[in-house]
């Protein structure tokens, strides 16, 4: 079965994707969008992670990046069904026990709705400001994933003895609501793809073109087969920007727009690659238009994502 989720607006406002109306938006808008996702069949809502953005990158990235733990906890209390994804948490900025405490609490408070998406990060100044290892961030992430498997497991006193981190006889409660919190690994570099294949429960690509995405899915499958790993695994995709119907305004040349049947036919191509979850983003000029788009997608496009050719 293939599901659809979305990155939340408002909480991260990069010039690469934020809509103009988000600049004046706030918590009430986040709540409304999350509740709409809950109501219209979205599998998850997601938010990003940056502690601080240097001036040299602020024009492109912006400086609005809500903390993912605070944001997901805030939305957990206002929703009932939709899952809560960090896309992605830069876990190398924090000790694994600090990360585990925060996200175990989110999972506990939400009744088991957390999906922990993780990534290596890319902003050198951010790492340096908190005393984290930027040059070695890939190796740090590899060990952090092992440490988090222990710290987010069922044991009150988890143990990990590694090169960089070691802990035992240290109790952490509350525990997550489940014995295993799903971990999706983000990134499309060769190292990130390998990390996802060997250490993750799923993969979050970086908006790869469809032909590239298919090749990387094939590589992950080969790596997992070679490693003898048969556990369930979720392949992700980030779709092109969408607009259900005829927009009547300039939505950009990369945006997929049109009738529900046209959009569904395009999105079904991801299913042929083996994708298990598609992240969608809608062009909009206001919160109202965004929620209308979400409702139209949930009621008119989503039912067409199953066809005689197979699932989405």
C-alpha positions as CSV (number, residue, x, y, z in Angstrom):
1,X,0.0,0.0,0.0
2,X,1.3,3.5,-0.9
3,X,0.5,6.5,1.2
4,X,0.8,10.2,0.8
5,X,2.1,12.8,3.3
6,X,3.3,16.4,3.3
7,X,5.9,18.7,4.6
8,X,4.2,21.4,6.7
9,X,4.1,25.0,5.6
10,X,5.0,27.9,7.9
11,X,7.4,25.9,10.1
12,X,10.3,26.2,7.6
13,X,10.4,29.1,5.1
14,X,13.2,28.5,2.6
15,X,13.0,30.7,-0.4
16,X,13.2,27.5,-2.5
17,X,9.6,26.4,-1.6
18,X,7.8,28.7,0.9
19,X,4.7,30.5,-0.4
20,X,4.3,34.2,0.1
21,X,1.4,33.9,2.6
22,X,3.5,31.9,5.0
23,X,5.6,34.9,6.0
24,X,2.7,36.3,8.0
25,X,1.4,32.9,9.2
26,X,1.8,31.3,12.6
27,X,0.7,28.6,15.0
28,X,-3.0,28.9,14.1
29,X,-2.2,28.2,10.5
30,X,0.0,25.2,11.4
31,X,-2.9,23.8,13.5
32,X,-5.4,24.2,10.7
33,X,-3.2,22.5,8.1
34,X,-2.3,19.6,10.4
35,X,-6.0,19.1,11.2
36,X,-6.8,19.2,7.5
37,X,-4.1,16.5,6.9
38,X,-5.7,14.4,9.6
39,X,-9.1,14.8,8.1
40,X,-8.2,14.2,4.4
41,X,-6.2,10.9,4.6
42,X,-2.6,12.2,4.7
43,X,-0.4,9.6,6.3
44,X,2.0,12.1,7.9
45,X,2.9,15.7,8.4
46,X,6.6,16.6,8.5
47,X,8.8,19.3,9.7
48,X,12.5,20.2,9.3
49,X,15.4,20.8,11.7
50,X,17.9,23.7,11.8
51,X,19.2,25.1,15.0
52,X,20.7,28.3,13.4
53,X,21.2,29.6,9.9
54,X,24.3,31.6,9.1
55,X,24.0,35.0,7.3
56,X,25.6,33.7,4.2
57,X,22.8,31.2,3.6
58,X,19.9,33.2,5.0
59,X,18.7,34.7,1.7
60,X,18.1,31.2,0.3
61,X,17.2,29.2,3.5
62,X,15.5,31.9,5.6
63,X,15.8,31.9,9.4
64,X,12.3,30.6,10.2
65,X,12.8,26.9,11.2
66,X,10.5,25.8,14.0
67,X,12.0,23.2,16.3
68,X,10.7,19.8,15.2
69,X,10.2,18.3,18.6
70,X,8.2,21.3,19.9
71,X,6.2,21.5,16.7
72,X,5.3,17.8,16.4
73,X,4.4,17.7,20.1
74,X,2.2,20.8,19.6
75,X,0.4,19.2,16.7
76,X,0.1,15.8,18.3
77,X,-2.4,17.2,20.8
78,X,-4.5,18.6,18.0
79,X,-4.6,15.6,15.8
80,X,-5.8,12.0,16.2
81,X,-4.6,9.8,13.2
82,X,-1.9,11.5,11.1
83,X,1.7,10.4,11.8
84,X,4.4,12.9,12.8
85,X,7.6,12.8,10.8
86,X,10.9,14.7,11.3
87,X,12.1,15.4,7.8
88,X,14.8,15.4,8.8
89,X,16.3,15.7,12.3
90,X,20.0,16.5,12.1
91,X,20.7,14.1,15.0
92,X,24.5,14.8,14.8
93,X,23.9,18.1,16.5
94,X,22.9,16.4,19.7
95,X,23.9,13.5,21.9
96,X,21.9,10.4,21.1
97,X,20.4,10.3,24.6
98,X,19.2,13.9,24.2
99,X,17.6,13.0,20.9
100,X,16.1,9.8,22.3
101,X,14.6,11.6,25.3
102,X,12.9,14.2,23.1
103,X,11.5,11.9,20.4
104,X,10.5,9.1,22.8
105,X,8.4,11.6,24.6
106,X,6.8,12.7,21.3
107,X,6.0,9.1,20.5
108,X,4.6,8.5,24.0
109,X,2.5,11.6,24.0
110,X,1.1,10.9,20.5
111,X,0.2,7.3,21.1
112,X,2.9,5.9,18.8
113,X,2.6,8.2,15.8
114,X,6.3,9.3,15.4
115,X,8.4,8.5,12.4
116,X,12.0,9.6,13.0
117,X,13.5,10.9,9.8
118,X,17.2,11.6,10.2
119,X,19.9,13.2,8.1
120,X,23.6,14.2,8.2
121,X,23.1,18.0,7.9
122,X,25.0,20.4,5.6
123,X,25.5,23.7,7.4
124,X,29.1,23.9,8.8
125,X,28.5,26.9,11.0
126,X,25.6,25.2,12.7
127,X,27.7,22.3,13.7
128,X,30.6,24.5,14.9
129,X,28.3,26.7,17.0
130,X,27.1,23.7,19.1
131,X,30.5,22.0,19.1
132,X,29.5,19.1,16.8
133,X,31.8,17.4,14.3
134,X,31.0,18.6,10.8
135,X,33.7,16.9,8.9
136,X,32.9,13.5,10.5
137,X,29.2,14.0,10.5
138,X,28.6,10.9,8.3
139,X,30.4,8.6,10.7
140,X,28.7,10.3,13.6
141,X,25.3,9.7,12.1
142,X,26.1,6.0,11.4
143,X,26.9,5.5,15.1
144,X,24.1,7.7,16.3
145,X,21.6,5.4,14.4
146,X,22.9,2.4,16.3
147,X,22.7,4.3,19.6
148,X,19.2,5.4,18.8
149,X,18.1,1.9,18.0
150,X,19.0,1.0,21.6
151,X,17.8,4.2,23.2
152,X,14.4,4.2,21.4
153,X,13.8,0.5,22.1
154,X,11.8,-1.1,24.8
155,X,14.5,-1.1,27.5
156,X,14.2,1.4,30.4
157,X,18.0,1.1,30.7
158,X,19.3,1.0,27.1
159,X,23.0,0.1,26.4
160,X,25.3,1.3,23.6
161,X,29.1,1.0,23.6
162,X,30.6,2.7,20.6
163,X,33.5,4.7,19.4
164,X,31.9,8.1,20.1
165,X,29.0,7.3,22.5
166,X,28.7,4.9,25.4
167,X,25.9,4.6,27.9
168,X,24.5,1.9,30.2
169,X,22.7,1.9,33.6
170,X,21.0,5.1,32.7
171,X,17.2,4.9,32.8
172,X,14.9,6.9,30.4
173,X,11.2,7.1,30.8
174,X,8.7,7.6,29.4
175,X,9.4,4.9,26.8
176,X,8.1,5.2,23.2
177,X,4.6,3.8,22.8
178,X,6.0,1.1,20.5
179,X,9.0,-1.3,20.9
180,X,10.4,0.0,17.6
181,X,10.1,3.6,16.3
182,X,10.5,3.6,12.5
183,X,13.6,5.4,11.3
184,X,13.7,6.8,7.8
185,X,17.1,8.0,6.5
186,X,17.2,11.1,4.4
187,X,19.6,12.1,1.6
188,X,20.6,11.1,-1.9
189,X,24.3,11.0,-1.8
190,X,26.0,7.5,-2.2
191,X,26.7,7.5,1.5
192,X,23.2,8.4,2.5
193,X,21.7,5.8,0.1
194,X,23.9,3.1,1.6
195,X,23.1,4.3,5.2
196,X,19.4,4.1,4.4
197,X,19.7,0.6,3.0
198,X,21.7,-0.8,5.8
199,X,20.5,1.1,8.9
200,X,17.0,2.5,8.1
201,X,13.4,1.3,7.9
202,X,12.9,3.7,5.0
203,X,14.5,6.2,2.7
204,X,13.7,9.9,2.2
205,X,15.3,11.1,-1.0
206,X,16.0,14.8,-1.8
207,X,13.6,15.3,-4.6
208,X,15.5,13.2,-7.1
209,X,14.2,13.3,-10.8
210,X,12.2,10.2,-11.5
211,X,14.8,8.4,-13.6
212,X,17.5,9.0,-10.9
213,X,15.0,7.9,-8.2
214,X,14.4,4.6,-9.9
215,X,18.2,3.8,-10.1
216,X,18.7,4.7,-6.4
217,X,15.8,2.5,-5.4
218,X,17.4,-0.3,-7.3
219,X,20.7,0.3,-5.5
220,X,19.1,0.2,-2.1
221,X,17.4,-3.1,-3.0
222,X,20.7,-4.6,-4.1
223,X,22.5,-3.5,-0.9
224,X,19.8,-4.9,1.3
225,X,19.8,-8.2,-0.6
226,X,23.6,-8.4,-0.3
227,X,23.3,-7.8,3.4
228,X,20.7,-10.4,3.8
229,X,18.2,-7.9,5.1
230,X,14.6,-8.9,4.6
231,X,12.8,-6.5,7.0
232,X,10.1,-4.2,5.7
233,X,11.4,-1.1,4.1
234,X,9.6,2.1,2.8
235,X,10.9,3.8,-0.3
236,X,9.9,7.5,-0.4
237,X,9.6,10.1,-3.2
238,X,9.0,13.8,-3.3
239,X,6.6,14.7,-6.0
240,X,6.7,17.8,-8.1
241,X,4.6,20.7,-6.8
242,X,0.9,20.1,-7.4
243,X,-2.3,22.0,-8.1
244,X,-5.6,20.1,-8.4
245,X,-7.6,21.6,-11.2
246,X,-6.9,24.7,-13.4
247,X,-5.0,27.2,-11.3
248,X,-5.8,30.4,-13.1
249,X,-2.6,31.9,-11.9
250,X,1.1,31.3,-12.5
251,X,2.1,28.2,-10.5
252,X,5.5,27.6,-12.1
253,X,6.6,25.4,-15.0
254,X,7.5,22.4,-12.8
255,X,4.1,22.3,-11.2
256,X,1.8,19.4,-12.1
257,X,-1.8,20.7,-12.5
258,X,-4.9,19.5,-14.1
259,X,-7.8,17.1,-13.6
260,X,-7.6,14.5,-10.8
261,X,-7.3,11.8,-13.4
262,X,-4.2,13.4,-14.9
263,X,-2.5,14.0,-11.6
264,X,-3.2,10.4,-10.4
265,X,-1.9,9.0,-13.6
266,X,1.4,10.9,-13.2
267,X,1.7,10.0,-9.5
268,X,1.1,6.3,-10.2
269,X,4.4,6.2,-12.0
270,X,6.1,6.4,-8.6
271,X,4.4,3.1,-7.6
272,X,5.9,1.4,-10.6
273,X,9.3,2.1,-9.1
274,X,8.3,0.5,-5.8
275,X,7.7,3.8,-3.9
276,X,5.7,3.3,-0.7
277,X,5.1,6.9,0.3
278,X,4.9,10.0,-1.8
279,X,5.4,13.4,-0.2
280,X,3.2,16.1,-1.9
281,X,3.3,19.9,-1.8
282,X,0.6,22.2,-3.2
283,X,1.0,25.6,-4.7
284,X,-1.3,28.1,-2.8
285,X,-1.8,31.8,-2.2
286,X,-3.4,31.4,1.2
287,X,-4.1,29.0,4.0
288,X,-7.6,28.6,2.7
289,X,-6.4,27.7,-0.8
290,X,-3.9,25.2,0.6
291,X,-6.5,23.4,2.7
292,X,-8.9,23.4,-0.3
293,X,-6.2,21.8,-2.4
294,X,-5.6,19.2,0.4
295,X,-9.3,18.4,0.5
296,X,-9.5,18.1,-3.3
297,X,-6.5,15.8,-3.4
298,X,-7.8,13.6,-0.6
299,X,-11.3,13.2,-2.1
300,X,-10.6,13.4,-5.9
301,X,-7.0,12.3,-6.5
302,X,-6.2,9.8,-3.8
303,X,-9.0,7.3,-4.7
304,X,-7.5,7.1,-8.2
305,X,-4.0,6.2,-7.0
306,X,-4.9,2.6,-7.2
307,X,-5.3,1.2,-10.7
308,X,-5.3,-2.1,-12.6
309,X,-1.6,-1.5,-13.2
310,X,-0.9,-1.7,-9.5
311,X,-0.7,0.6,-6.6
312,X,0.5,4.2,-6.8
